[in-house]
């Protein structure tokens, strides 16, 4: 059966980590003498108190996790983090509704970036920083972060990694998973610092650079201005955003090998990266042509706008430097496709992932070859690695489930009065953890505040399932999972 003691112990420790991050917001609020300090102090005390309670429940537990425990602890960790993450919003009063506060918190931690706030610029510094920090924490995974800093806490860390990591192939750069986690988090931190310094040099102040660097490298998209990066009207900031969004969409293990190990060739021989950059270039050129021919954009403006939106949608960041809702509708289709595809596995982005796209293309190619050579044995190989049949079955199961979830959720929203385009792109946006949507009721630069409360709860579940790639959550609802054997 499920070992609730070890799960409680891990949840308690994770709450201490969340409380520690809240303490940063307390310090920032105190520094600026703003009215959110009291809300963060109360939230921090509530989080620490709950952490003590869960640790007490998990006292004297064995530090060994089964595979079943790993799936429970990963799902529970994300729900608990989102639950306690909403208290600063509620206690401060900027989001008085529990539904809206939980939606904002879930959107933050899952790096979806959808918001119910119509005017973020009136919020105090601490609340704005907490929104960015939530995305930065959730970028590589809450439990994965724990493996990096407290490897001894998670006895079955390999099982936990398998439950939380994105993509069908889990790459390791070191025999010890905790060392791998440290290297990946070091690259993540390095990208964040480099992005922040670049923004600072481009004209942002330190607070703007800090927030935008966290949400850019986490591919989350929360902004501290209503107009996102469009607020700055700076081509330099646009190009910096594009570069760091694109880098954050690359498999971090591949980034480690190509930069730290000084093997840049490995980047351009990798099948997933080649598909990633091909889609970005192809979609950018197509949209660029449409903007020039139909909307009269000049060459540089068309290139920058189309590249920014394509990279933002494909890496599931969701930032914007223009309102893509005013573009020709064919561009919505292109952006919808790249939104669903997502960037690389093992990155901070969401979506279907390019590695699955590579596998799918190879399966289709093999089927054509099988017609011509019925007796041929045609294995599916990605980067020289044989993909077992079980992975291919899981690939099609994942593809089918995501499509079904989008259809079911979109149908519910259409019945609730949401227009067709918005319903489909909202569902697609949540399951891919993107954030912006396309349509007439809610555009890519608008908040989601007008959605009915029951729709928001459905979307919270969809965001969580999208971040944990569906199976980790759905398996908890099967009868066989809870059987003793």
C-alpha positions in Angstrom: 0.0 0.0 0.0 1.0 3.7 -0.2 3.5 4.7 2.5 1.8 7.9 3.7 4.5 8.5 6.4 7.3 9.1 3.9 5.0 11.1 1.7 4.1 13.3 4.7 7.7 13.7 5.5 8.6 14.9 2.0 5.6 17.2 1.8 6.6 18.7 5.1 10.1 19.4 3.9 8.8 20.8 0.6 6.6 23.2 2.6 9.7 24.4 4.5 11.3 25.2 1.1 8.1 27.1 0.0 8.1 29.0 3.3 11.7 29.9 2.8 10.9 31.4 -0.6 8.0 33.3 0.9 10.6 34.8 3.3 12.3 36.5 0.3 9.0 38.2 -0.5 8.7 39.4 3.1 12.1 41.0 2.9 11.2 42.7 -0.4 7.9 43.9 1.0 9.6 45.3 4.1 12.3 47.0 1.9 9.6 48.8 -0.1 7.3 49.5 2.9 4.3 48.1 1.1 1.0 46.6 2.4 1.7 43.0 1.3 4.3 42.4 4.1 1.6 41.3 6.6 0.1 38.9 4.0 3.5 37.2 3.4 4.4 36.9 7.1 1.0 35.2 7.8 1.4 32.9 4.7 5.0 32.1 5.7 3.9 31.2 9.3 1.0 29.1 7.9 3.3 27.3 5.5 6.0 26.6 8.1 3.4 25.5 10.6 1.9 23.0 8.1 5.4 21.8 7.3 5.9 21.0 11.0 2.6 19.2 11.1 3.4 17.0 8.0 6.9 16.3 9.4 5.3 15.1 12.7 3.0 12.8 10.7 6.0 11.4 8.9 8.2 10.9 11.9 10.2 7.6 12.1 9.4 6.8 8.5 11.7 4.7 6.4 13.5 6.7 3.7 12.5 4.4 0.8 9.9 5.2 -1.9 8.1 2.7 -4.0 7.0 3.5 -7.5 3.5 3.9 -6.3 4.6 6.4 -3.5 6.6 8.4 -6.1 3.5 9.1 -8.2 1.5 10.1 -5.2 4.2 12.4 -3.8 4.8 14.1 -7.1 1.1 14.9 -7.7 0.6 15.8 -4.1 3.6 18.1 -4.0 2.3 20.2 -7.0 -1.2 20.4 -5.5 0.1 21.4 -2.0 2.5 24.0 -3.4 -0.3 25.5 -5.5 -2.6 25.5 -2.5 -0.2 27.3 -0.1 1.0 29.5 -3.0 -2.5 31.1 -3.2 -2.5 32.5 0.4 -0.4 35.6 -0.3 -3.0 36.6 -2.9 -5.9 35.9 -0.6 -4.5 37.5 2.6 -3.4 40.6 0.7 -6.8 41.0 -1.0 -5.5 41.5 -4.5 -7.3 38.3 -5.4 -10.2 37.8 -3.0 -11.7 34.7 -4.6 -10.3 31.3 -3.6 -11.0 30.0 -7.2 -9.1 32.9 -8.8 -6.2 32.7 -6.2 -5.8 28.9 -6.7 -6.0 29.4 -10.5 -3.2 32.1 -10.4 -1.0 29.9 -8.1 -1.5 26.8 -10.2 -0.8 28.7 -13.4 2.4 30.1 -11.8 3.8 26.8 -10.5 3.0 24.9 -13.7 4.6 27.8 -15.7 1.4 28.1 -17.8 1.3 31.9 -17.3 -2.4 32.4 -17.8 -3.7 35.1 -15.4 -7.0 36.3 -14.0 -5.5 39.7 -13.1 -6.6 42.6 -15.4 -4.1 45.1 -14.0 -0.8 43.7 -12.6 0.8 47.2 -12.4 -1.1 48.2 -9.3 0.3 45.2 -7.4 3.0 45.7 -4.7 6.6 44.5 -5.4 6.3 41.4 -3.1 3.2 40.0 -4.9 4.8 40.6 -8.3 8.0 38.9 -7.2 6.0 36.0 -5.8 4.3 35.5 -9.1 7.7 35.3 -10.9 9.2 33.2 -8.2 6.4 30.6 -8.5 7.2 30.1 -12.1 11.0 29.9 -11.5 10.5 27.2 -8.9 8.1 25.2 -11.1 10.3 25.6 -14.2 12.4 22.4 -13.7 10.1 20.7 -11.2 9.3 21.1 -7.5 10.4 17.6 -6.5 13.4 17.7 -8.9 14.6 20.8 -7.1 14.4 18.8 -3.8 16.5 16.1 -5.3 19.2 18.7 -6.2 19.4 20.3 -2.7 18.2 17.4 -0.4 19.1 14.1 -2.2 19.0 12.1 1.1 15.3 13.2 1.7 14.0 11.4 -1.4 15.0 7.8 -1.0 13.5 6.7 -4.3 14.7 9.7 -6.3 15.0 7.8 -9.6 11.3 6.8 -9.4 10.4 10.4 -8.5 12.4 11.7 -11.4 10.6 9.3 -13.7 7.2 10.5 -12.4 8.0 14.3 -12.7 10.5 14.6 -15.6 9.1 15.6 -19.0 9.5 13.6 -22.2 9.5 9.9 -23.1 13.3 9.5 -22.7 14.9 10.4 -19.4 18.6 11.3 -20.0 21.1 11.3 -17.2 24.5 13.1 -17.4 25.9 11.4 -14.2 25.3 8.0 -12.6 24.1 9.7 -9.4 20.8 11.4 -10.1 21.4 14.0 -7.4 24.6 15.1 -9.2 22.6 15.3 -12.5 20.0 17.5 -10.7 22.7 19.8 -9.4 24.3 20.3 -12.8 20.9 20.9 -14.5 19.9 23.4 -11.8 23.4 25.1 -12.2 22.7 25.6 -15.9 19.2 26.9 -15.1 20.6 29.4 -12.6 23.4 30.4 -15.0 20.8 31.1 -17.8 18.7 33.1 -15.3 21.6 35.3 -14.2 22.8 35.8 -17.8 19.3 36.7 -18.9 18.9 39.2 -16.0 22.2 40.9 -16.7 21.3 41.2 -20.4 18.0 42.8 -19.5 19.7 45.1 -17.1 22.2 46.2 -19.8 19.3 46.7 -22.2 17.7 49.3 -20.0 15.5 47.5 -17.5 15.8 48.4 -13.8 17.0 45.7 -11.4 13.5 44.6 -10.3 12.2 44.4 -13.9 15.3 42.4 -15.0 15.0 40.0 -12.0 11.3 39.3 -12.7 11.5 39.0 -16.5 14.7 36.8 -16.3 12.9 34.3 -14.0 9.8 34.1 -16.0 11.7 33.9 -19.3 14.1 31.1 -18.4 11.2 29.2 -16.7 9.3 29.7 -19.9 6.4 30.9 -17.8 5.4 34.3 -19.1 4.1 36.1 -16.1 5.0 39.8 -16.5 5.0 42.8 -14.2 3.5 45.1 -16.9 0.1 44.7 -18.5 1.8 44.9 -21.9 4.4 42.3 -21.1 7.7 43.1 -22.9 5.8 45.3 -25.4 5.8 47.8 -22.5 9.5 48.7 -23.3 9.1 49.2 -27.1 12.7 48.0 -27.4 13.9 45.7 -30.2 17.0 44.9 -28.1 14.8 43.6 -25.2 12.8 41.6 -27.8 15.8 39.9 -29.2 17.2 39.1 -25.7 13.8 37.6 -24.8 13.9 35.5 -28.0 17.4 34.2 -27.3 16.8 33.1 -23.7 13.3 31.7 -24.4 14.9 29.7 -27.2 17.8 28.5 -25.0 15.4 27.5 -22.2 13.5 25.4 -24.7 16.6 23.2 -25.4 17.1 19.9 -23.5 19.2 21.0 -20.5 21.3 17.8 -20.7 22.1 18.7 -24.3 23.0 22.2 -23.2 25.3 20.8 -20.6 27.1 18.5 -23.1 27.5 21.2 -25.8 28.6 24.0 -23.4 30.2 22.6 -20.2 31.7 19.6 -22.0 32.6 21.7 -25.0 30.9 19.5 -27.6 28.9 22.0 -29.7 28.7 19.5 -32.5 26.4 17.3 -30.4 23.8 20.1 -30.6 23.5 20.0 -34.4 23.6 16.2 -34.7 20.7 15.8 -32.2 17.4 14.9 -34.0 15.2 16.7 -31.5 17.1 20.0 -31.7 17.1 19.8 -35.5 13.3 19.4 -35.5 13.0 22.2 -32.9 15.0 24.8 -34.9 13.4 23.7 -38.2 9.9 24.3 -36.9 10.9 27.7 -35.4 12.4 28.8 -38.7 9.6 27.5 -40.9 6.8 29.0 -38.8 8.7 32.3 -38.5 9.2 32.6 -42.2 5.6 31.7 -43.0 4.1 34.3 -40.5 6.7 36.9 -41.6 5.5 36.5 -45.2 1.9 37.0 -44.1 2.7 40.1 -42.0 4.5 41.7 -44.9 2.1 40.8 -47.6 -1.2 41.3 -45.7 -0.5 43.8 -43.0 2.3 45.9 -44.6 5.0 45.3 -42.0 8.6 46.2 -42.9 11.1 43.4 -43.1 12.8 43.8 -39.6 9.5 44.4 -37.8 7.9 41.4 -39.4 10.9 39.2 -38.7 11.2 40.3 -35.0 7.4 40.1 -34.3 6.9 36.7 -36.0 10.1 35.2 -34.4 9.1 36.4 -31.0 5.6 35.0 -31.1 6.7 31.7 -32.6 9.5 31.2 -30.0 7.1 32.3 -27.2 4.4 30.0 -28.2 6.6 27.0 -29.0 8.6 27.2 -25.8 5.2 27.7 -24.0 6.5 31.0 -22.5 3.5 33.1 -23.5 5.1 36.5 -23.5 4.1 38.9 -26.2 5.6 42.0 -27.9 2.5 42.4 -30.1 -1.1 41.4 -30.1 -1.2 38.3 -32.3 -5.0 38.4 -32.0 -5.0 41.2 -34.6 -3.0 39.1 -37.1 -4.5 37.1 -40.0 -6.4 34.0 -38.8 -4.0 31.7 -40.6 -1.3 32.8 -38.2 -3.5 31.6 -35.4 -3.4 28.1 -36.9 0.4 28.2 -37.2 0.8 29.4 -33.6 -1.7 26.8 -32.4 0.3 24.0 -34.0 3.6 25.2 -32.5 1.8 25.8 -29.2 0.8 22.1 -29.1 4.2 20.8 -30.3 6.3 22.6 -27.6 10.0 22.6 -27.5 12.5 19.9 -26.3 12.0 17.3 -23.5 14.2 18.0 -20.5 13.7 21.7 -20.8 11.4 24.1 -18.9 8.8 24.2 -21.7 5.6 22.2 -21.9 3.7 20.8 -24.9 3.9 17.5 -26.8 7.7 17.9 -27.1 9.8 17.7 -30.2 11.3 14.3 -29.2 7.8 12.8 -29.5 7.5 14.6 -32.9 10.7 12.9 -34.1 9.5 9.5 -32.9 6.1 10.0 -34.6 7.7 11.0 -37.9 10.0 8.0 -37.8 7.1 5.6 -37.1 5.2 7.1 -40.1 8.3 6.8 -42.3 8.7 3.1 -41.2 5.1 2.4 -42.1 5.6 3.6 -45.6 8.7 1.4 -45.9 6.8 -1.5 -44.5 4.3 -1.3 -47.3 7.2 -1.6 -49.8 9.1 -4.3 -47.8 6.5 -6.3 -45.8 9.0 -8.6 -44.2 11.6 -6.0 -43.2 12.4 -5.4 -39.5 12.4 -1.6 -39.1 13.4 -0.4 -35.6 12.7 3.2 -34.6 16.0 4.9 -33.7 16.5 8.4 -32.3 20.0 9.7 -32.0 21.3 6.1 -32.5 19.2 4.8 -29.6 16.7 2.0 -30.2 13.2 3.0 -29.0 11.5 0.0 -27.4 7.9 -0.9 -28.4 6.6 0.1 -25.0 7.8 3.7 -25.5 6.0 3.8 -28.9 2.8 2.6 -27.3 3.1 5.2 -24.6 3.7 7.8 -27.3 0.4 7.1 -29.1 -1.4 6.8 -25.7 -0.1 10.3 -24.7 -1.0 11.8 -28.1 -4.5 10.3 -27.9 -5.1 11.5 -24.4 -4.0 15.1 -25.0 -6.3 15.3 -28.0 -9.2 13.8 -26.1 -8.6 16.2 -23.2 -8.6 19.2 -25.5 -11.8 18.1 -27.2 -13.7 17.3 -24.0 -12.6 20.5 -22.2 -13.3 22.7 -25.3 -16.7 21.1 -25.6 -17.6 21.9 -22.0 -16.5 25.5 -22.5 -18.5 25.9 -25.7 -21.6 24.6 -23.9 -20.8 27.2 -21.2 -20.9 30.0 -23.8 -17.2 30.4 -24.7 -16.6 31.0 -28.5 -15.2 28.0 -30.5 -11.8 29.5 -31.2 -11.2 30.5 -27.6 -12.5 27.2 -26.2 -10.1 25.2 -28.3 -7.1 27.4 -27.8 -7.7 27.8 -24.0 -7.8 24.0 -23.7 -4.7 23.6 -25.9 -3.0 26.4 -23.9 -3.6 24.7 -20.5 -2.7 21.1 -21.5 0.5 22.5 -23.1 1.2 25.0 -20.3 1.4 27.9 -22.7 -0.7 30.7 -21.2 -2.0 33.0 -24.1 -5.0 32.1 -26.1 -6.4 33.2 -29.5 -10.0 34.3 -30.1 -12.5 37.1 -29.9 -13.6 36.9 -26.3 -10.1 36.4 -24.7 -7.1 37.5 -26.8 -3.4 36.7 -26.3 -2.9 40.0 -24.3 -6.0 39.6 -22.1 -6.7 38.0 -18.7 -8.9 35.0 -18.2 -11.0 36.6 -15.4 -14.3 36.4 -17.4 -14.3 32.6 -17.4 -16.9 30.9 -15.1 -15.5 29.5 -11.8 -16.2 25.9 -12.6 -14.3 26.3 -15.9 -11.3 27.6 -13.9 -11.3 24.6 -11.7 -11.3 22.3 -14.7 -8.4 24.3 -16.2 -6.4 24.0 -13.0 -6.6 20.2 -13.3 -5.7 20.4 -16.9 -2.7 22.6 -16.2 -1.5 20.2 -13.5 -2.0 17.2 -15.8 -0.2 19.0 -18.6 2.8 19.8 -16.4 3.1 16.2 -15.2 2.4 14.9 -18.7 -1.0 13.4 -17.9 -0.1 9.8 -17.0 1.4 10.7 -13.6 -1.9 12.2 -12.5 -4.4 9.8 -14.3 -2.8 6.7 -12.9 -4.0 7.8 -9.4 -7.6 7.5 -10.6 -7.2 3.8 -11.7 -8.5 1.1 -9.4 -5.5 -1.1 -9.9 -3.1 1.6 -8.6 -4.7 1.4 -5.1 -4.7 -2.4 -4.9 -2.3 -3.9 -2.5 -0.5 -6.0 -5.2 
